[in-house]
Amino acid sequence: MALSESSGYGIIAGSVLFFLLASYATLFSAVLPLTGLYALDAIAQDKHYKYFILLAIPTTAYFIIVNWVGWQYYQNS
């Protein structure tokens, strides 16, 4: 089933919104004031798990690439 053009724009808009909110919560909250929104302020004040998602993204990408390369070696051996 093909996605319509408007759903593609929705995915892009959602991705940009998530990127901006996550950037504030993890990176810019140290220099900007709190927003008053409970979820963003809770992440902004966290000192331990704040950067977990940022570190999990490249780790997951690395795992997927290594897993794919290993599967290619297995198939071609």
HTML snippet that shows the backbone in 3Dmol.js (N, CA, C, O; Angstrom):
<script src="https://3Dmol.org/build/3Dmol-min.js"></script>
<div id="view" style="width:600px;height:400px;position:relative"></div>
<script>
const pdb = `
ATOM      1  N   MET A   1       0.837  -1.178   0.000  1.00  0.00           N
ATOM      2  CA  MET A   1       0.000   0.000   0.000  1.00  0.00           C
ATOM      3  C   MET A   1       0.882   1.242   0.000  1.00  0.00           C
ATOM      4  O   MET A   1       1.738   1.403   0.870  1.00  0.00           O
ATOM      5  N   ALA A   2       0.680   2.085  -0.941  1.00  0.00           N
ATOM      6  CA  ALA A   2       1.490   3.288  -1.074  1.00  0.00           C
ATOM      7  C   ALA A   2       0.960   4.397  -0.178  1.00  0.00           C
ATOM      8  O   ALA A   2      -0.248   4.542   0.010  1.00  0.00           O
ATOM      9  N   LEU A   3       1.872   5.166   0.364  1.00  0.00           N
ATOM     10  CA  LEU A   3       1.489   6.291   1.197  1.00  0.00           C
ATOM     11  C   LEU A   3       1.173   7.490   0.321  1.00  0.00           C
ATOM     12  O   LEU A   3       1.780   7.671  -0.734  1.00  0.00           O
ATOM     13  N   SER A   4       0.232   8.301   0.752  1.00  0.00           N
ATOM     14  CA  SER A   4      -0.088   9.500   0.006  1.00  0.00           C
ATOM     15  C   SER A   4       0.958  10.572   0.284  1.00  0.00           C
ATOM     16  O   SER A   4       1.774  10.451   1.197  1.00  0.00           O
ATOM     17  N   GLU A   5       0.911  11.611  -0.517  1.00  0.00           N
ATOM     18  CA  GLU A   5       1.875  12.694  -0.365  1.00  0.00           C
ATOM     19  C   GLU A   5       1.693  13.416   0.971  1.00  0.00           C
ATOM     20  O   GLU A   5       2.671  13.828   1.595  1.00  0.00           O
ATOM     21  N   SER A   6       0.448  13.568   1.405  1.00  0.00           N
ATOM     22  CA  SER A   6       0.204  14.271   2.669  1.00  0.00           C
ATOM     23  C   SER A   6       0.697  13.461   3.870  1.00  0.00           C
ATOM     24  O   SER A   6       1.147  14.042   4.857  1.00  0.00           O
ATOM     25  N   SER A   7       0.620  12.142   3.802  1.00  0.00           N
ATOM     26  CA  SER A   7       1.145  11.348   4.907  1.00  0.00           C
ATOM     27  C   SER A   7       2.675  11.414   4.935  1.00  0.00           C
ATOM     28  O   SER A   7       3.274  11.329   6.007  1.00  0.00           O
ATOM     29  N   GLY A   8       3.299  11.562   3.796  1.00  0.00           N
ATOM     30  CA  GLY A   8       4.749  11.758   3.755  1.00  0.00           C
ATOM     31  C   GLY A   8       5.157  13.056   4.403  1.00  0.00           C
ATOM     32  O   GLY A   8       6.140  13.112   5.141  1.00  0.00           O
ATOM     33  N   TYR A   9       4.389  14.119   4.122  1.00  0.00           N
ATOM     34  CA  TYR A   9       4.655  15.405   4.770  1.00  0.00           C
ATOM     35  C   TYR A   9       4.408  15.312   6.275  1.00  0.00           C
ATOM     36  O   TYR A   9       5.110  15.951   7.058  1.00  0.00           O
ATOM     37  N   GLY A  10       3.424  14.528   6.679  1.00  0.00           N
ATOM     38  CA  GLY A  10       3.156  14.339   8.101  1.00  0.00           C
ATOM     39  C   GLY A  10       4.306  13.636   8.804  1.00  0.00           C
ATOM     40  O   GLY A  10       4.666  13.994   9.926  1.00  0.00           O
ATOM     41  N   ILE A  11       4.880  12.642   8.151  1.00  0.00           N
ATOM     42  CA  ILE A  11       6.028  11.928   8.724  1.00  0.00           C
ATOM     43  C   ILE A  11       7.218  12.870   8.864  1.00  0.00           C
ATOM     44  O   ILE A  11       7.912  12.853   9.880  1.00  0.00           O
ATOM     45  N   ILE A  12       7.452  13.687   7.848  1.00  0.00           N
ATOM     46  CA  ILE A  12       8.560  14.646   7.906  1.00  0.00           C
ATOM     47  C   ILE A  12       8.326  15.671   9.000  1.00  0.00           C
ATOM     48  O   ILE A  12       9.247  15.987   9.753  1.00  0.00           O
ATOM     49  N   ALA A  13       7.103  16.200   9.104  1.00  0.00           N
ATOM     50  CA  ALA A  13       6.789  17.189  10.137  1.00  0.00           C
ATOM     51  C   ALA A  13       6.922  16.576  11.532  1.00  0.00           C
ATOM     52  O   ALA A  13       7.442  17.223  12.441  1.00  0.00           O
ATOM     53  N   GLY A  14       6.461  15.346  11.710  1.00  0.00           N
ATOM     54  CA  GLY A  14       6.604  14.682  13.001  1.00  0.00           C
ATOM     55  C   GLY A  14       8.054  14.448  13.360  1.00  0.00           C
ATOM     56  O   GLY A  14       8.439  14.594  14.520  1.00  0.00           O
ATOM     57  N   SER A  15       8.864  14.087  12.380  1.00  0.00           N
ATOM     58  CA  SER A  15      10.287  13.863  12.630  1.00  0.00           C
ATOM     59  C   SER A  15      10.992  15.157  13.033  1.00  0.00           C
ATOM     60  O   SER A  15      11.820  15.164  13.945  1.00  0.00           O
ATOM     61  N   VAL A  16      10.660  16.237  12.355  1.00  0.00           N
ATOM     62  CA  VAL A  16      11.267  17.527  12.681  1.00  0.00           C
ATOM     63  C   VAL A  16      10.830  17.976  14.077  1.00  0.00           C
ATOM     64  O   VAL A  16      11.647  18.473  14.852  1.00  0.00           O
ATOM     65  N   LEU A  17       9.545  17.805  14.398  1.00  0.00           N
ATOM     66  CA  LEU A  17       9.046  18.174  15.721  1.00  0.00           C
ATOM     67  C   LEU A  17       9.731  17.355  16.810  1.00  0.00           C
ATOM     68  O   LEU A  17      10.139  17.902  17.834  1.00  0.00           O
ATOM     69  N   PHE A  18       9.858  16.052  16.594  1.00  0.00           N
ATOM     70  CA  PHE A  18      10.547  15.201  17.568  1.00  0.00           C
ATOM     71  C   PHE A  18      12.002  15.623  17.725  1.00  0.00           C
ATOM     72  O   PHE A  18      12.511  15.677  18.844  1.00  0.00           O
ATOM     73  N   PHE A  19      12.668  15.920  16.632  1.00  0.00           N
ATOM     74  CA  PHE A  19      14.067  16.342  16.681  1.00  0.00           C
ATOM     75  C   PHE A  19      14.217  17.630  17.481  1.00  0.00           C
ATOM     76  O   PHE A  19      15.138  17.753  18.288  1.00  0.00           O
ATOM     77  N   LEU A  20      13.322  18.590  17.265  1.00  0.00           N
ATOM     78  CA  LEU A  20      13.409  19.860  17.988  1.00  0.00           C
ATOM     79  C   LEU A  20      13.129  19.677  19.481  1.00  0.00           C
ATOM     80  O   LEU A  20      13.842  20.234  20.316  1.00  0.00           O
ATOM     81  N   LEU A  21      12.106  18.910  19.821  1.00  0.00           N
ATOM     82  CA  LEU A  21      11.794  18.679  21.227  1.00  0.00           C
ATOM     83  C   LEU A  21      12.905  17.895  21.921  1.00  0.00           C
ATOM     84  O   LEU A  21      13.287  18.216  23.046  1.00  0.00           O
ATOM     85  N   ALA A  22      13.416  16.878  21.256  1.00  0.00           N
ATOM     86  CA  ALA A  22      14.494  16.080  21.851  1.00  0.00           C
ATOM     87  C   ALA A  22      15.775  16.897  21.974  1.00  0.00           C
ATOM     88  O   ALA A  22      16.518  16.746  22.944  1.00  0.00           O
ATOM     89  N   SER A  23      16.038  17.758  20.996  1.00  0.00           N
ATOM     90  CA  SER A  23      17.223  18.612  21.077  1.00  0.00           C
ATOM     91  C   SER A  23      17.137  19.558  22.258  1.00  0.00           C
ATOM     92  O   SER A  23      18.119  19.766  22.970  1.00  0.00           O
ATOM     93  N   TYR A  24      15.947  20.135  22.466  1.00  0.00           N
ATOM     94  CA  TYR A  24      15.797  21.013  23.631  1.00  0.00           C
ATOM     95  C   TYR A  24      15.983  20.222  24.920  1.00  0.00           C
ATOM     96  O   TYR A  24      16.722  20.637  25.813  1.00  0.00           O
ATOM     97  N   ALA A  25      15.312  19.089  25.007  1.00  0.00           N
ATOM     98  CA  ALA A  25      15.312  18.343  26.261  1.00  0.00           C
ATOM     99  C   ALA A  25      16.695  17.840  26.634  1.00  0.00           C
ATOM    100  O   ALA A  25      17.032  17.793  27.817  1.00  0.00           O
ATOM    101  N   THR A  26      17.498  17.466  25.658  1.00  0.00           N
ATOM    102  CA  THR A  26      18.794  16.871  25.990  1.00  0.00           C
ATOM    103  C   THR A  26      19.973  17.831  25.875  1.00  0.00           C
ATOM    104  O   THR A  26      20.937  17.719  26.632  1.00  0.00           O
ATOM    105  N   LEU A  27      19.906  18.766  24.941  1.00  0.00           N
ATOM    106  CA  LEU A  27      21.074  19.610  24.694  1.00  0.00           C
ATOM    107  C   LEU A  27      20.894  21.049  25.166  1.00  0.00           C
ATOM    108  O   LEU A  27      21.746  21.578  25.881  1.00  0.00           O
ATOM    109  N   PHE A  28      19.799  21.683  24.775  1.00  0.00           N
ATOM    110  CA  PHE A  28      19.639  23.118  25.009  1.00  0.00           C
ATOM    111  C   PHE A  28      19.036  23.453  26.361  1.00  0.00           C
ATOM    112  O   PHE A  28      19.050  24.618  26.758  1.00  0.00           O
ATOM    113  N   SER A  29      18.509  22.477  27.076  1.00  0.00           N
ATOM    114  CA  SER A  29      17.873  22.754  28.360  1.00  0.00           C
ATOM    115  C   SER A  29      18.874  23.220  29.411  1.00  0.00           C
ATOM    116  O   SER A  29      18.480  23.819  30.412  1.00  0.00           O
ATOM    117  N   ALA A  30      20.143  22.957  29.204  1.00  0.00           N
ATOM    118  CA  ALA A  30      21.158  23.390  30.166  1.00  0.00           C
ATOM    119  C   ALA A  30      21.348  24.902  30.134  1.00  0.00           C
ATOM    120  O   ALA A  30      21.740  25.492  31.140  1.00  0.00           O
ATOM    121  N   VAL A  31      21.081  25.532  29.010  1.00  0.00           N
ATOM    122  CA  VAL A  31      21.305  26.977  28.888  1.00  0.00           C
ATOM    123  C   VAL A  31      20.006  27.765  28.747  1.00  0.00           C
ATOM    124  O   VAL A  31      20.020  28.991  28.864  1.00  0.00           O
ATOM    125  N   LEU A  32      18.887  27.093  28.500  1.00  0.00           N
ATOM    126  CA  LEU A  32      17.596  27.768  28.355  1.00  0.00           C
ATOM    127  C   LEU A  32      16.735  27.514  29.588  1.00  0.00           C
ATOM    128  O   LEU A  32      16.946  26.528  30.294  1.00  0.00           O
ATOM    129  N   PRO A  33      15.771  28.388  29.855  1.00  0.00           N
ATOM    130  CA  PRO A  33      14.914  28.162  31.031  1.00  0.00           C
ATOM    131  C   PRO A  33      13.943  27.005  30.808  1.00  0.00           C
ATOM    132  O   PRO A  33      13.720  26.577  29.675  1.00  0.00           O
ATOM    133  N   LEU A  34      13.364  26.503  31.909  1.00  0.00           N
ATOM    134  CA  LEU A  34      12.401  25.407  31.831  1.00  0.00           C
ATOM    135  C   LEU A  34      11.129  25.879  31.130  1.00  0.00           C
ATOM    136  O   LEU A  34      10.801  27.066  31.154  1.00  0.00           O
ATOM    137  N   THR A  35      10.420  24.943  30.509  1.00  0.00           N
ATOM    138  CA  THR A  35       9.253  25.286  29.710  1.00  0.00           C
ATOM    139  C   THR A  35       7.961  25.312  30.499  1.00  0.00           C
ATOM    140  O   THR A  35       7.022  26.002  30.104  1.00  0.00           O
ATOM    141  N   GLY A  36       7.881  24.591  31.591  1.00  0.00           N
ATOM    142  CA  GLY A  36       6.635  24.451  32.325  1.00  0.00           C
ATOM    143  C   GLY A  36       5.871  23.201  31.935  1.00  0.00           C
ATOM    144  O   GLY A  36       4.865  22.875  32.565  1.00  0.00           O
ATOM    145  N   LEU A  37       6.324  22.495  30.913  1.00  0.00           N
ATOM    146  CA  LEU A  37       5.733  21.219  30.515  1.00  0.00           C
ATOM    147  C   LEU A  37       6.418  20.108  31.309  1.00  0.00           C
ATOM    148  O   LEU A  37       7.644  20.000  31.319  1.00  0.00           O
ATOM    149  N   TYR A  38       5.611  19.290  31.971  1.00  0.00           N
ATOM    150  CA  TYR A  38       6.161  18.300  32.903  1.00  0.00           C
ATOM    151  C   TYR A  38       7.149  17.353  32.225  1.00  0.00           C
ATOM    152  O   TYR A  38       8.239  17.126  32.750  1.00  0.00           O
ATOM    153  N   ALA A  39       6.783  16.793  31.058  1.00  0.00           N
ATOM    154  CA  ALA A  39       7.634  15.786  30.410  1.00  0.00           C
ATOM    155  C   ALA A  39       8.969  16.386  29.982  1.00  0.00           C
ATOM    156  O   ALA A  39      10.016  15.778  30.206  1.00  0.00           O
ATOM    157  N   LEU A  40       8.950  17.560  29.374  1.00  0.00           N
ATOM    158  CA  LEU A  40      10.206  18.178  28.932  1.00  0.00           C
ATOM    159  C   LEU A  40      11.067  18.608  30.115  1.00  0.00           C
ATOM    160  O   LEU A  40      12.288  18.458  30.091  1.00  0.00           O
ATOM    161  N   ASP A  41      10.426  19.139  31.145  1.00  0.00           N
ATOM    162  CA  ASP A  41      11.197  19.575  32.311  1.00  0.00           C
ATOM    163  C   ASP A  41      11.791  18.395  33.074  1.00  0.00           C
ATOM    164  O   ASP A  41      12.889  18.502  33.620  1.00  0.00           O
ATOM    165  N   ALA A  42      11.081  17.277  33.117  1.00  0.00           N
ATOM    166  CA  ALA A  42      11.609  16.092  33.794  1.00  0.00           C
ATOM    167  C   ALA A  42      12.852  15.576  33.073  1.00  0.00           C
ATOM    168  O   ALA A  42      13.834  15.198  33.711  1.00  0.00           O
ATOM    169  N   ILE A  43      12.805  15.562  31.749  1.00  0.00           N
ATOM    170  CA  ILE A  43      13.979  15.126  30.979  1.00  0.00           C
ATOM    171  C   ILE A  43      15.108  16.139  31.127  1.00  0.00           C
ATOM    172  O   ILE A  43      16.272  15.757  31.245  1.00  0.00           O
ATOM    173  N   ALA A  44      14.771  17.431  31.123  1.00  0.00           N
ATOM    174  CA  ALA A  44      15.793  18.474  31.216  1.00  0.00           C
ATOM    175  C   ALA A  44      16.517  18.435  32.549  1.00  0.00           C
ATOM    176  O   ALA A  44      17.709  18.737  32.604  1.00  0.00           O
ATOM    177  N   GLN A  45      15.832  18.071  33.622  1.00  0.00           N
ATOM    178  CA  GLN A  45      16.447  18.055  34.945  1.00  0.00           C
ATOM    179  C   GLN A  45      17.133  16.730  35.266  1.00  0.00           C
ATOM    180  O   GLN A  45      17.838  16.628  36.270  1.00  0.00           O
ATOM    181  N   ASP A  46      16.938  15.729  34.439  1.00  0.00           N
ATOM    182  CA  ASP A  46      17.565  14.426  34.665  1.00  0.00           C
ATOM    183  C   ASP A  46      19.057  14.522  34.383  1.00  0.00           C
ATOM    184  O   ASP A  46      19.468  15.131  33.396  1.00  0.00           O
ATOM    185  N   LYS A  47      19.852  13.933  35.232  1.00  0.00           N
ATOM    186  CA  LYS A  47      21.311  13.991  35.063  1.00  0.00           C
ATOM    187  C   LYS A  47      21.912  12.667  34.603  1.00  0.00           C
ATOM    188  O   LYS A  47      23.068  12.631  34.182  1.00  0.00           O
ATOM    189  N   HIS A  48      21.150  11.585  34.677  1.00  0.00           N
ATOM    190  CA  HIS A  48      21.745  10.279  34.420  1.00  0.00           C
ATOM    191  C   HIS A  48      21.332   9.692  33.069  1.00  0.00           C
ATOM    192  O   HIS A  48      22.196   9.289  32.290  1.00  0.00           O
ATOM    193  N   TYR A  49      20.028   9.636  32.775  1.00  0.00           N
ATOM    194  CA  TYR A  49      19.548   8.995  31.556  1.00  0.00           C
ATOM    195  C   TYR A  49      19.260   9.981  30.434  1.00  0.00           C
ATOM    196  O   TYR A  49      18.665   9.609  29.423  1.00  0.00           O
ATOM    197  N   LYS A  50      19.666  11.209  30.594  1.00  0.00           N
ATOM    198  CA  LYS A  50      19.341  12.259  29.647  1.00  0.00           C
ATOM    199  C   LYS A  50      19.881  11.969  28.239  1.00  0.00           C
ATOM    200  O   LYS A  50      19.209  12.254  27.248  1.00  0.00           O
ATOM    201  N   TYR A  51      21.050  11.425  28.154  1.00  0.00           N
ATOM    202  CA  TYR A  51      21.710  11.230  26.869  1.00  0.00           C
ATOM    203  C   TYR A  51      21.599   9.791  26.348  1.00  0.00           C
ATOM    204  O   TYR A  51      22.240   9.442  25.357  1.00  0.00           O
ATOM    205  N   PHE A  52      20.806   8.975  26.996  1.00  0.00           N
ATOM    206  CA  PHE A  52      20.707   7.569  26.612  1.00  0.00           C
ATOM    207  C   PHE A  52      20.208   7.398  25.177  1.00  0.00           C
ATOM    208  O   PHE A  52      20.782   6.626  24.408  1.00  0.00           O
ATOM    209  N   ILE A  53      19.149   8.109  24.817  1.00  0.00           N
ATOM    210  CA  ILE A  53      18.587   7.984  23.468  1.00  0.00           C
ATOM    211  C   ILE A  53      19.595   8.462  22.421  1.00  0.00           C
ATOM    212  O   ILE A  53      19.753   7.836  21.373  1.00  0.00           O
ATOM    213  N   LEU A  54      20.275   9.572  22.711  1.00  0.00           N
ATOM    214  CA  LEU A  54      21.277  10.052  21.750  1.00  0.00           C
ATOM    215  C   LEU A  54      22.391   9.040  21.533  1.00  0.00           C
ATOM    216  O   LEU A  54      22.902   8.913  20.421  1.00  0.00           O
ATOM    217  N   LEU A  55      22.769   8.327  22.571  1.00  0.00           N
ATOM    218  CA  LEU A  55      23.815   7.319  22.425  1.00  0.00           C
ATOM    219  C   LEU A  55      23.272   6.006  21.874  1.00  0.00           C
ATOM    220  O   LEU A  55      24.014   5.235  21.266  1.00  0.00           O
ATOM    221  N   ALA A  56      21.985   5.746  22.083  1.00  0.00           N
ATOM    222  CA  ALA A  56      21.395   4.499  21.604  1.00  0.00           C
ATOM    223  C   ALA A  56      21.210   4.509  20.086  1.00  0.00           C
ATOM    224  O   ALA A  56      21.260   3.451  19.459  1.00  0.00           O
ATOM    225  N   ILE A  57      21.001   5.667  19.490  1.00  0.00           N
ATOM    226  CA  ILE A  57      20.759   5.736  18.039  1.00  0.00           C
ATOM    227  C   ILE A  57      21.986   5.268  17.247  1.00  0.00           C
ATOM    228  O   ILE A  57      21.836   4.374  16.415  1.00  0.00           O
ATOM    229  N   PRO A  58      23.192   5.818  17.455  1.00  0.00           N
ATOM    230  CA  PRO A  58      24.338   5.306  16.688  1.00  0.00           C
ATOM    231  C   PRO A  58      24.713   3.874  17.053  1.00  0.00           C
ATOM    232  O   PRO A  58      25.185   3.117  16.205  1.00  0.00           O
ATOM    233  N   THR A  59      24.501   3.501  18.322  1.00  0.00           N
ATOM    234  CA  THR A  59      24.795   2.126  18.729  1.00  0.00           C
ATOM    235  C   THR A  59      23.884   1.147  17.997  1.00  0.00           C
ATOM    236  O   THR A  59      24.337   0.097  17.542  1.00  0.00           O
ATOM    237  N   THR A  60      22.622   1.482  17.886  1.00  0.00           N
ATOM    238  CA  THR A  60      21.667   0.630  17.169  1.00  0.00           C
ATOM    239  C   THR A  60      22.017   0.557  15.686  1.00  0.00           C
ATOM    240  O   THR A  60      21.976  -0.518  15.089  1.00  0.00           O
ATOM    241  N   ALA A  61      22.359   1.690  15.096  1.00  0.00           N
ATOM    242  CA  ALA A  61      22.738   1.699  13.683  1.00  0.00           C
ATOM    243  C   ALA A  61      23.973   0.831  13.455  1.00  0.00           C
ATOM    244  O   ALA A  61      24.026   0.072  12.488  1.00  0.00           O
ATOM    245  N   TYR A  62      24.966   0.938  14.338  1.00  0.00           N
ATOM    246  CA  TYR A  62      26.164   0.116  14.229  1.00  0.00           C
ATOM    247  C   TYR A  62      25.807  -1.366  14.337  1.00  0.00           C
ATOM    248  O   TYR A  62      26.306  -2.177  13.557  1.00  0.00           O
ATOM    249  N   PHE A  63      24.955  -1.727  15.290  1.00  0.00           N
ATOM    250  CA  PHE A  63      24.552  -3.117  15.463  1.00  0.00           C
ATOM    251  C   PHE A  63      23.861  -3.647  14.211  1.00  0.00           C
ATOM    252  O   PHE A  63      24.124  -4.775  13.792  1.00  0.00           O
ATOM    253  N   ILE A  64      22.986  -2.855  13.612  1.00  0.00           N
ATOM    254  CA  ILE A  64      22.263  -3.286  12.408  1.00  0.00           C
ATOM    255  C   ILE A  64      23.237  -3.497  11.258  1.00  0.00           C
ATOM    256  O   ILE A  64      23.132  -4.489  10.536  1.00  0.00           O
ATOM    257  N   ILE A  65      24.179  -2.583  11.079  1.00  0.00           N
ATOM    258  CA  ILE A  65      25.140  -2.711   9.975  1.00  0.00           C
ATOM    259  C   ILE A  65      26.033  -3.931  10.172  1.00  0.00           C
ATOM    260  O   ILE A  65      26.253  -4.690   9.228  1.00  0.00           O
ATOM    261  N   VAL A  66      26.547  -4.128  11.379  1.00  0.00           N
ATOM    262  CA  VAL A  66      27.413  -5.279  11.650  1.00  0.00           C
ATOM    263  C   VAL A  66      26.639  -6.579  11.489  1.00  0.00           C
ATOM    264  O   VAL A  66      27.167  -7.560  10.965  1.00  0.00           O
ATOM    265  N   ASN A  67      25.395  -6.587  11.935  1.00  0.00           N
ATOM    266  CA  ASN A  67      24.568  -7.774  11.801  1.00  0.00           C
ATOM    267  C   ASN A  67      24.322  -8.094  10.317  1.00  0.00           C
ATOM    268  O   ASN A  67      24.375  -9.256   9.914  1.00  0.00           O
ATOM    269  N   TRP A  68      24.056  -7.074   9.520  1.00  0.00           N
ATOM    270  CA  TRP A  68      23.820  -7.279   8.091  1.00  0.00           C
ATOM    271  C   TRP A  68      25.081  -7.808   7.402  1.00  0.00           C
ATOM    272  O   TRP A  68      25.000  -8.718   6.576  1.00  0.00           O
ATOM    273  N   VAL A  69      26.250  -7.240   7.740  1.00  0.00           N
ATOM    274  CA  VAL A  69      27.504  -7.702   7.136  1.00  0.00           C
ATOM    275  C   VAL A  69      27.775  -9.149   7.535  1.00  0.00           C
ATOM    276  O   VAL A  69      28.199  -9.949   6.701  1.00  0.00           O
ATOM    277  N   GLY A  70      27.537  -9.488   8.783  1.00  0.00           N
ATOM    278  CA  GLY A  70      27.714 -10.878   9.221  1.00  0.00           C
ATOM    279  C   GLY A  70      26.785 -11.817   8.494  1.00  0.00           C
ATOM    280  O   GLY A  70      27.178 -12.927   8.135  1.00  0.00           O
ATOM    281  N   TRP A  71      25.547 -11.386   8.269  1.00  0.00           N
ATOM    282  CA  TRP A  71      24.595 -12.215   7.530  1.00  0.00           C
ATOM    283  C   TRP A  71      25.061 -12.406   6.091  1.00  0.00           C
ATOM    284  O   TRP A  71      24.893 -13.495   5.541  1.00  0.00           O
ATOM    285  N   GLN A  72      25.641 -11.386   5.464  1.00  0.00           N
ATOM    286  CA  GLN A  72      26.152 -11.504   4.100  1.00  0.00           C
ATOM    287  C   GLN A  72      27.317 -12.504   4.042  1.00  0.00           C
ATOM    288  O   GLN A  72      27.402 -13.308   3.114  1.00  0.00           O
ATOM    289  N   TYR A  73      28.200 -12.450   5.025  1.00  0.00           N
ATOM    290  CA  TYR A  73      29.297 -13.417   5.086  1.00  0.00           C
ATOM    291  C   TYR A  73      28.756 -14.830   5.249  1.00  0.00           C
ATOM    292  O   TYR A  73      29.249 -15.764   4.616  1.00  0.00           O
ATOM    293  N   TYR A  74      27.762 -14.986   6.081  1.00  0.00           N
ATOM    294  CA  TYR A  74      27.180 -16.318   6.303  1.00  0.00           C
ATOM    295  C   TYR A  74      26.524 -16.848   5.032  1.00  0.00           C
ATOM    296  O   TYR A  74      26.692 -18.018   4.688  1.00  0.00           O
ATOM    297  N   GLN A  75      25.780 -15.996   4.335  1.00  0.00           N
ATOM    298  CA  GLN A  75      25.096 -16.442   3.106  1.00  0.00           C
ATOM    299  C   GLN A  75      26.077 -16.804   2.001  1.00  0.00           C
ATOM    300  O   GLN A  75      25.810 -17.717   1.220  1.00  0.00           O
ATOM    301  N   ASN A  76      27.193 -16.117   1.919  1.00  0.00           N
ATOM    302  CA  ASN A  76      28.127 -16.320   0.822  1.00  0.00           C
ATOM    303  C   ASN A  76      29.272 -17.261   1.165  1.00  0.00           C
ATOM    304  O   ASN A  76      30.210 -17.399   0.380  1.00  0.00           O
ATOM    305  N   SER A  77      29.213 -17.902   2.308  1.00  0.00           N
ATOM    306  CA  SER A  77      30.303 -18.828   2.644  1.00  0.00           C
ATOM    307  C   SER A  77      29.976 -20.243   2.239  1.00  0.00           C
ATOM    308  O   SER A  77      30.784 -21.148   2.450  1.00  0.00           O
TER     309      SER A  77
END
`;
const viewer = $3Dmol.createViewer("view");
viewer.addModel(pdb, "pdb");
viewer.setStyle({}, {cartoon: {color: "spectrum"}});
viewer.zoomTo();
viewer.render();
</script>
